[in-house]
Amino acid sequence: MFSGILIGEGQRVECKVRATKSTLDGDPSVPPAFSDYNIVDSATGRLPDGNYDVFAHGQRIGSRREHGQFVGLN
């Protein structure tokens, strides 16, 4: 879980982001990678549909909110 900032559609909201951490066994020289991001915060429920950027764990993650759900976190 990471703390993040969700920005878009004239809004700026703090959020929590859950990500899957992947590592390569036996190769300590390769840093872990994070994928499968999900926003898990009820404070985002009041946001309108549209395009958003999530800033979490030093990364910018693009997303779209459709019908009240975030899709396309990559």
Gaussian input, Z-matrix of N, CA and C with variables (Angstrom, degrees):
# hf/3-21g

backbone

0 1
 N
 C     1     B1
 C     2     B2     1     A1
 N     3     B3     2     A2     1     D1
 C     4     B4     3     A3     2     D2
 C     5     B5     4     A4     3     D3
 N     6     B6     5     A5     4     D4
 C     7     B7     6     A6     5     D5
 C     8     B8     7     A7     6     D6
 N     9     B9     8     A8     7     D7
 C    10    B10     9     A9     8     D8
 C    11    B11    10    A10     9     D9
 N    12    B12    11    A11    10    D10
 C    13    B13    12    A12    11    D11
 C    14    B14    13    A13    12    D12
 N    15    B15    14    A14    13    D13
 C    16    B16    15    A15    14    D14
 C    17    B17    16    A16    15    D15
 N    18    B18    17    A17    16    D16
 C    19    B19    18    A18    17    D17
 C    20    B20    19    A19    18    D18
 N    21    B21    20    A20    19    D19
 C    22    B22    21    A21    20    D20
 C    23    B23    22    A22    21    D21
 N    24    B24    23    A23    22    D22
 C    25    B25    24    A24    23    D23
 C    26    B26    25    A25    24    D24
 N    27    B27    26    A26    25    D25
 C    28    B28    27    A27    26    D26
 C    29    B29    28    A28    27    D27
 N    30    B30    29    A29    28    D28
 C    31    B31    30    A30    29    D29
 C    32    B32    31    A31    30    D30
 N    33    B33    32    A32    31    D31
 C    34    B34    33    A33    32    D32
 C    35    B35    34    A34    33    D33
 N    36    B36    35    A35    34    D34
 C    37    B37    36    A36    35    D35
 C    38    B38    37    A37    36    D36
 N    39    B39    38    A38    37    D37
 C    40    B40    39    A39    38    D38
 C    41    B41    40    A40    39    D39
 N    42    B42    41    A41    40    D40
 C    43    B43    42    A42    41    D41
 C    44    B44    43    A43    42    D42
 N    45    B45    44    A44    43    D43
 C    46    B46    45    A45    44    D44
 C    47    B47    46    A46    45    D45
 N    48    B48    47    A47    46    D46
 C    49    B49    48    A48    47    D47
 C    50    B50    49    A49    48    D48
 N    51    B51    50    A50    49    D49
 C    52    B52    51    A51    50    D50
 C    53    B53    52    A52    51    D51
 N    54    B54    53    A53    52    D52
 C    55    B55    54    A54    53    D53
 C    56    B56    55    A55    54    D54
 N    57    B57    56    A56    55    D55
 C    58    B58    57    A57    56    D56
 C    59    B59    58    A58    57    D57
 N    60    B60    59    A59    58    D58
 C    61    B61    60    A60    59    D59
 C    62    B62    61    A61    60    D60
 N    63    B63    62    A62    61    D61
 C    64    B64    63    A63    62    D62
 C    65    B65    64    A64    63    D63
 N    66    B66    65    A65    64    D64
 C    67    B67    66    A66    65    D65
 C    68    B68    67    A67    66    D66
 N    69    B69    68    A68    67    D67
 C    70    B70    69    A69    68    D68
 C    71    B71    70    A70    69    D69
 N    72    B72    71    A71    70    D70
 C    73    B73    72    A72    71    D71
 C    74    B74    73    A73    72    D72
 N    75    B75    74    A74    73    D73
 C    76    B76    75    A75    74    D74
 C    77    B77    76    A76    75    D75
 N    78    B78    77    A77    76    D76
 C    79    B79    78    A78    77    D77
 C    80    B80    79    A79    78    D78
 N    81    B81    80    A80    79    D79
 C    82    B82    81    A81    80    D80
 C    83    B83    82    A82    81    D81
 N    84    B84    83    A83    82    D82
 C    85    B85    84    A84    83    D83
 C    86    B86    85    A85    84    D84
 N    87    B87    86    A86    85    D85
 C    88    B88    87    A87    86    D86
 C    89    B89    88    A88    87    D87
 N    90    B90    89    A89    88    D88
 C    91    B91    90    A90    89    D89
 C    92    B92    91    A91    90    D90
 N    93    B93    92    A92    91    D91
 C    94    B94    93    A93    92    D92
 C    95    B95    94    A94    93    D93
 N    96    B96    95    A95    94    D94
 C    97    B97    96    A96    95    D95
 C    98    B98    97    A97    96    D96
 N    99    B99    98    A98    97    D97
 C   100   B100    99    A99    98    D98
 C   101   B101   100   A100    99    D99
 N   102   B102   101   A101   100   D100
 C   103   B103   102   A102   101   D101
 C   104   B104   103   A103   102   D102
 N   105   B105   104   A104   103   D103
 C   106   B106   105   A105   104   D104
 C   107   B107   106   A106   105   D105
 N   108   B108   107   A107   106   D106
 C   109   B109   108   A108   107   D107
 C   110   B110   109   A109   108   D108
 N   111   B111   110   A110   109   D109
 C   112   B112   111   A111   110   D110
 C   113   B113   112   A112   111   D111
 N   114   B114   113   A113   112   D112
 C   115   B115   114   A114   113   D113
 C   116   B116   115   A115   114   D114
 N   117   B117   116   A116   115   D115
 C   118   B118   117   A117   116   D116
 C   119   B119   118   A118   117   D117
 N   120   B120   119   A119   118   D118
 C   121   B121   120   A120   119   D119
 C   122   B122   121   A121   120   D120
 N   123   B123   122   A122   121   D121
 C   124   B124   123   A123   122   D122
 C   125   B125   124   A124   123   D123
 N   126   B126   125   A125   124   D124
 C   127   B127   126   A126   125   D125
 C   128   B128   127   A127   126   D126
 N   129   B129   128   A128   127   D127
 C   130   B130   129   A129   128   D128
 C   131   B131   130   A130   129   D129
 N   132   B132   131   A131   130   D130
 C   133   B133   132   A132   131   D131
 C   134   B134   133   A133   132   D132
 N   135   B135   134   A134   133   D133
 C   136   B136   135   A135   134   D134
 C   137   B137   136   A136   135   D135
 N   138   B138   137   A137   136   D136
 C   139   B139   138   A138   137   D137
 C   140   B140   139   A139   138   D138
 N   141   B141   140   A140   139   D139
 C   142   B142   141   A141   140   D140
 C   143   B143   142   A142   141   D141
 N   144   B144   143   A143   142   D142
 C   145   B145   144   A144   143   D143
 C   146   B146   145   A145   144   D144
 N   147   B147   146   A146   145   D145
 C   148   B148   147   A147   146   D146
 C   149   B149   148   A148   147   D147
 N   150   B150   149   A149   148   D148
 C   151   B151   150   A150   149   D149
 C   152   B152   151   A151   150   D150
 N   153   B153   152   A152   151   D151
 C   154   B154   153   A153   152   D152
 C   155   B155   154   A154   153   D153
 N   156   B156   155   A155   154   D154
 C   157   B157   156   A156   155   D155
 C   158   B158   157   A157   156   D156
 N   159   B159   158   A158   157   D157
 C   160   B160   159   A159   158   D158
 C   161   B161   160   A160   159   D159
 N   162   B162   161   A161   160   D160
 C   163   B163   162   A162   161   D161
 C   164   B164   163   A163   162   D162
 N   165   B165   164   A164   163   D163
 C   166   B166   165   A165   164   D164
 C   167   B167   166   A166   165   D165
 N   168   B168   167   A167   166   D166
 C   169   B169   168   A168   167   D167
 C   170   B170   169   A169   168   D168
 N   171   B171   170   A170   169   D169
 C   172   B172   171   A171   170   D170
 C   173   B173   172   A172   171   D171
 N   174   B174   173   A173   172   D172
 C   175   B175   174   A174   173   D173
 C   176   B176   175   A175   174   D174
 N   177   B177   176   A176   175   D175
 C   178   B178   177   A177   176   D176
 C   179   B179   178   A178   177   D177
 N   180   B180   179   A179   178   D178
 C   181   B181   180   A180   179   D179
 C   182   B182   181   A181   180   D180
 N   183   B183   182   A182   181   D181
 C   184   B184   183   A183   182   D182
 C   185   B185   184   A184   183   D183
 N   186   B186   185   A185   184   D184
 C   187   B187   186   A186   185   D185
 C   188   B188   187   A187   186   D186
 N   189   B189   188   A188   187   D187
 C   190   B190   189   A189   188   D188
 C   191   B191   190   A190   189   D189
 N   192   B192   191   A191   190   D190
 C   193   B193   192   A192   191   D191
 C   194   B194   193   A193   192   D192
 N   195   B195   194   A194   193   D193
 C   196   B196   195   A195   194   D194
 C   197   B197   196   A196   195   D195
 N   198   B198   197   A197   196   D196
 C   199   B199   198   A198   197   D197
 C   200   B200   199   A199   198   D198
 N   201   B201   200   A200   199   D199
 C   202   B202   201   A201   200   D200
 C   203   B203   202   A202   201   D201
 N   204   B204   203   A203   202   D202
 C   205   B205   204   A204   203   D203
 C   206   B206   205   A205   204   D204
 N   207   B207   206   A206   205   D205
 C   208   B208   207   A207   206   D206
 C   209   B209   208   A208   207   D207
 N   210   B210   209   A209   208   D208
 C   211   B211   210   A210   209   D209
 C   212   B212   211   A211   210   D210
 N   213   B213   212   A212   211   D211
 C   214   B214   213   A213   212   D212
 C   215   B215   214   A214   213   D213
 N   216   B216   215   A215   214   D214
 C   217   B217   216   A216   215   D215
 C   218   B218   217   A217   216   D216
 N   219   B219   218   A218   217   D217
 C   220   B220   219   A219   218   D218
 C   221   B221   220   A220   219   D219

   B1=1.4555
   B2=1.5237
   B3=1.3229
   B4=1.4490
   B5=1.5248
   B6=1.3158
   B7=1.4622
   B8=1.5116
   B9=1.3311
   B10=1.4494
   B11=1.5055
   B12=1.3128
   B13=1.4570
   B14=1.5187
   B15=1.3126
   B16=1.4550
   B17=1.5258
   B18=1.3391
   B19=1.4629
   B20=1.5262
   B21=1.3221
   B22=1.4582
   B23=1.5059
   B24=1.3466
   B25=1.4658
   B26=1.5227
   B27=1.3483
   B28=1.4648
   B29=1.5139
   B30=1.3177
   B31=1.4640
   B32=1.5268
   B33=1.3098
   B34=1.4660
   B35=1.5311
   B36=1.3437
   B37=1.4575
   B38=1.5266
   B39=1.3260
   B40=1.4566
   B41=1.5220
   B42=1.3407
   B43=1.4585
   B44=1.5274
   B45=1.3005
   B46=1.4611
   B47=1.5283
   B48=1.3277
   B49=1.4544
   B50=1.5233
   B51=1.3197
   B52=1.4656
   B53=1.5279
   B54=1.3414
   B55=1.4591
   B56=1.5207
   B57=1.3115
   B58=1.4590
   B59=1.5232
   B60=1.3250
   B61=1.4570
   B62=1.5273
   B63=1.3329
   B64=1.4610
   B65=1.5205
   B66=1.3182
   B67=1.4651
   B68=1.5257
   B69=1.3232
   B70=1.4585
   B71=1.5202
   B72=1.3084
   B73=1.4641
   B74=1.5273
   B75=1.3002
   B76=1.4490
   B77=1.5093
   B78=1.3195
   B79=1.4669
   B80=1.5274
   B81=1.3392
   B82=1.4659
   B83=1.5267
   B84=1.3386
   B85=1.4679
   B86=1.5270
   B87=1.3256
   B88=1.4639
   B89=1.5245
   B90=1.3468
   B91=1.4712
   B92=1.5253
   B93=1.3389
   B94=1.4667
   B95=1.5286
   B96=1.3125
   B97=1.4595
   B98=1.5186
   B99=1.3221
   B100=1.4567
   B101=1.5270
   B102=1.3080
   B103=1.4622
   B104=1.5248
   B105=1.3107
   B106=1.4578
   B107=1.5277
   B108=1.3209
   B109=1.4532
   B110=1.5222
   B111=1.3329
   B112=1.4609
   B113=1.5184
   B114=1.3210
   B115=1.4628
   B116=1.5192
   B117=1.3229
   B118=1.4679
   B119=1.5236
   B120=1.3192
   B121=1.4589
   B122=1.5162
   B123=1.3178
   B124=1.4589
   B125=1.5298
   B126=1.3327
   B127=1.4648
   B128=1.5245
   B129=1.3265
   B130=1.4616
   B131=1.5286
   B132=1.3128
   B133=1.4539
   B134=1.5148
   B135=1.3008
   B136=1.4677
   B137=1.5297
   B138=1.3280
   B139=1.4628
   B140=1.5265
   B141=1.3490
   B142=1.4639
   B143=1.5389
   B144=1.3267
   B145=1.4557
   B146=1.5253
   B147=1.3269
   B148=1.4593
   B149=1.5144
   B150=1.3288
   B151=1.4635
   B152=1.5226
   B153=1.3356
   B154=1.4602
   B155=1.5273
   B156=1.3172
   B157=1.4622
   B158=1.5147
   B159=1.3235
   B160=1.4519
   B161=1.5186
   B162=1.3132
   B163=1.4634
   B164=1.5267
   B165=1.3457
   B166=1.4611
   B167=1.5190
   B168=1.3066
   B169=1.4671
   B170=1.5306
   B171=1.3318
   B172=1.4566
   B173=1.5148
   B174=1.3211
   B175=1.4572
   B176=1.5188
   B177=1.3287
   B178=1.4641
   B179=1.5257
   B180=1.3210
   B181=1.4513
   B182=1.5219
   B183=1.3208
   B184=1.4583
   B185=1.5156
   B186=1.3280
   B187=1.4555
   B188=1.5198
   B189=1.3055
   B190=1.4559
   B191=1.5246
   B192=1.3124
   B193=1.4723
   B194=1.5193
   B195=1.3407
   B196=1.4600
   B197=1.5252
   B198=1.3143
   B199=1.4666
   B200=1.5269
   B201=1.3497
   B202=1.4484
   B203=1.5114
   B204=1.3449
   B205=1.4557
   B206=1.5235
   B207=1.3268
   B208=1.4502
   B209=1.5191
   B210=1.3272
   B211=1.4738
   B212=1.5234
   B213=1.3080
   B214=1.4597
   B215=1.5124
   B216=1.3347
   B217=1.4503
   B218=1.5165
   B219=1.3405
   B220=1.4599
   B221=1.5004
   A1=109.05
   A2=115.29
   A3=122.00
   A4=109.07
   A5=116.04
   A6=119.97
   A7=106.87
   A8=116.16
   A9=119.48
   A10=112.09
   A11=114.93
   A12=123.12
   A13=107.21
   A14=116.86
   A15=123.52
   A16=107.24
   A17=117.12
   A18=121.49
   A19=109.49
   A20=116.15
   A21=121.38
   A22=111.31
   A23=115.58
   A24=122.03
   A25=111.87
   A26=116.09
   A27=121.22
   A28=114.54
   A29=117.72
   A30=122.79
   A31=110.38
   A32=115.27
   A33=122.83
   A34=106.30
   A35=116.59
   A36=121.37
   A37=109.18
   A38=115.74
   A39=119.47
   A40=108.37
   A41=116.36
   A42=119.97
   A43=109.91
   A44=115.23
   A45=122.97
   A46=107.38
   A47=115.57
   A48=121.39
   A49=108.63
   A50=115.96
   A51=120.99
   A52=107.07
   A53=116.23
   A54=120.66
   A55=109.60
   A56=115.01
   A57=121.21
   A58=108.10
   A59=116.58
   A60=121.90
   A61=108.52
   A62=116.32
   A63=121.70
   A64=109.90
   A65=116.09
   A66=121.44
   A67=109.07
   A68=115.38
   A69=120.69
   A70=107.79
   A71=116.69
   A72=121.26
   A73=110.52
   A74=115.38
   A75=120.62
   A76=115.86
   A77=119.06
   A78=120.08
   A79=109.50
   A80=117.14
   A81=120.28
   A82=113.84
   A83=117.98
   A84=119.76
   A85=112.11
   A86=117.65
   A87=121.45
   A88=108.75
   A89=117.13
   A90=119.24
   A91=110.76
   A92=117.89
   A93=120.27
   A94=110.74
   A95=115.79
   A96=122.14
   A97=108.32
   A98=116.24
   A99=121.34
   A100=109.29
   A101=116.23
   A102=121.26
   A103=109.08
   A104=116.27
   A105=122.76
   A106=111.77
   A107=115.32
   A108=121.76
   A109=111.28
   A110=116.92
   A111=123.20
   A112=109.09
   A113=116.24
   A114=120.74
   A115=107.24
   A116=116.32
   A117=121.20
   A118=109.63
   A119=115.68
   A120=119.97
   A121=109.22
   A122=117.45
   A123=120.89
   A124=113.10
   A125=119.13
   A126=121.29
   A127=111.85
   A128=117.87
   A129=120.85
   A130=112.02
   A131=118.41
   A132=122.58
   A133=114.56
   A134=118.15
   A135=121.19
   A136=112.95
   A137=117.89
   A138=121.42
   A139=111.59
   A140=116.71
   A141=119.68
   A142=111.11
   A143=116.41
   A144=120.26
   A145=109.26
   A146=116.81
   A147=121.24
   A148=111.62
   A149=115.97
   A150=122.70
   A151=110.56
   A152=115.40
   A153=121.68
   A154=110.28
   A155=115.34
   A156=122.99
   A157=107.33
   A158=115.71
   A159=122.00
   A160=106.95
   A161=117.08
   A162=122.32
   A163=107.12
   A164=116.42
   A165=121.70
   A166=109.42
   A167=116.28
   A168=123.16
   A169=111.48
   A170=116.56
   A171=121.82
   A172=114.71
   A173=117.90
   A174=121.53
   A175=111.25
   A176=114.86
   A177=121.66
   A178=106.20
   A179=116.38
   A180=122.03
   A181=107.62
   A182=117.36
   A183=121.07
   A184=111.08
   A185=116.44
   A186=120.45
   A187=110.24
   A188=114.88
   A189=122.12
   A190=108.00
   A191=115.29
   A192=120.65
   A193=106.98
   A194=116.04
   A195=122.12
   A196=109.30
   A197=115.94
   A198=121.90
   A199=111.37
   A200=115.98
   A201=121.36
   A202=115.92
   A203=118.25
   A204=122.50
   A205=110.83
   A206=116.72
   A207=120.42
   A208=109.21
   A209=115.91
   A210=122.05
   A211=108.97
   A212=115.52
   A213=120.52
   A214=115.20
   A215=118.84
   A216=119.10
   A217=106.95
   A218=115.85
   A219=119.38
   A220=110.79
   D1=137.81
   D2=177.60
   D3=-127.67
   D4=149.32
   D5=168.43
   D6=-82.90
   D7=145.01
   D8=-179.45
   D9=-148.01
   D10=175.41
   D11=175.85
   D12=-123.06
   D13=129.26
   D14=178.91
   D15=-104.89
   D16=121.45
   D17=-176.17
   D18=-127.55
   D19=130.55
   D20=175.78
   D21=161.84
   D22=161.54
   D23=178.50
   D24=51.14
   D25=37.82
   D26=178.83
   D27=73.40
   D28=12.74
   D29=-176.77
   D30=-117.15
   D31=154.78
   D32=173.81
   D33=-144.35
   D34=113.63
   D35=-172.97
   D36=-135.46
   D37=136.44
   D38=172.51
   D39=-73.14
   D40=145.56
   D41=-179.35
   D42=-147.78
   D43=170.92
   D44=172.65
   D45=-111.70
   D46=136.51
   D47=-179.15
   D48=-121.51
   D49=131.10
   D50=175.55
   D51=-105.71
   D52=133.80
   D53=-179.93
   D54=-133.63
   D55=153.17
   D56=174.82
   D57=-89.40
   D58=130.36
   D59=-179.05
   D60=-100.97
   D61=127.54
   D62=179.74
   D63=-118.51
   D64=135.74
   D65=177.13
   D66=-130.95
   D67=155.84
   D68=174.23
   D69=-95.97
   D70=119.01
   D71=179.75
   D72=-63.64
   D73=136.86
   D74=174.02
   D75=81.51
   D76=-0.13
   D77=179.25
   D78=-127.32
   D79=86.93
   D80=-177.31
   D81=-68.60
   D82=-10.98
   D83=-179.49
   D84=-78.45
   D85=-15.28
   D86=-179.87
   D87=-96.69
   D88=117.93
   D89=-179.43
   D90=-68.85
   D91=156.00
   D92=178.21
   D93=-64.68
   D94=150.25
   D95=176.70
   D96=-113.13
   D97=148.60
   D98=178.96
   D99=-113.44
   D100=138.11
   D101=-179.91
   D102=-147.53
   D103=-178.54
   D104=177.45
   D105=51.32
   D106=59.88
   D107=-179.35
   D108=-75.98
   D109=140.08
   D110=175.74
   D111=-138.68
   D112=135.70
   D113=174.88
   D114=-85.77
   D115=125.00
   D116=-176.91
   D117=-127.69
   D118=72.90
   D119=-177.22
   D120=-150.95
   D121=124.34
   D122=-177.43
   D123=-70.36
   D124=-18.29
   D125=179.84
   D126=-67.07
   D127=-15.65
   D128=179.82
   D129=-83.41
   D130=-5.39
   D131=-177.28
   D132=-62.34
   D133=-22.63
   D134=-177.87
   D135=-90.37
   D136=-0.13
   D137=-177.07
   D138=-77.47
   D139=143.65
   D140=177.45
   D141=-76.06
   D142=159.74
   D143=173.52
   D144=-62.81
   D145=150.11
   D146=178.92
   D147=152.03
   D148=-166.83
   D149=-178.31
   D150=-93.59
   D151=138.33
   D152=-177.71
   D153=-138.24
   D154=155.51
   D155=168.42
   D156=-117.33
   D157=135.16
   D158=175.84
   D159=-108.80
   D160=125.69
   D161=176.80
   D162=-107.67
   D163=109.75
   D164=-177.92
   D165=-150.69
   D166=142.00
   D167=176.01
   D168=53.44
   D169=39.07
   D170=177.35
   D171=73.46
   D172=15.03
   D173=-178.72
   D174=-126.68
   D175=154.07
   D176=171.44
   D177=-104.30
   D178=125.12
   D179=-177.33
   D180=-120.23
   D181=118.57
   D182=179.61
   D183=-78.60
   D184=145.94
   D185=-179.64
   D186=-153.86
   D187=166.92
   D188=174.64
   D189=-135.81
   D190=139.25
   D191=176.65
   D192=-103.45
   D193=121.14
   D194=179.60
   D195=-130.00
   D196=127.93
   D197=179.38
   D198=52.45
   D199=38.33
   D200=176.25
   D201=81.78
   D202=4.49
   D203=179.91
   D204=-122.02
   D205=142.71
   D206=175.38
   D207=-84.14
   D208=130.82
   D209=179.37
   D210=-131.06
   D211=155.65
   D212=174.02
   D213=74.26
   D214=28.31
   D215=175.01
   D216=-68.78
   D217=120.28
   D218=179.92
   D219=-144.67

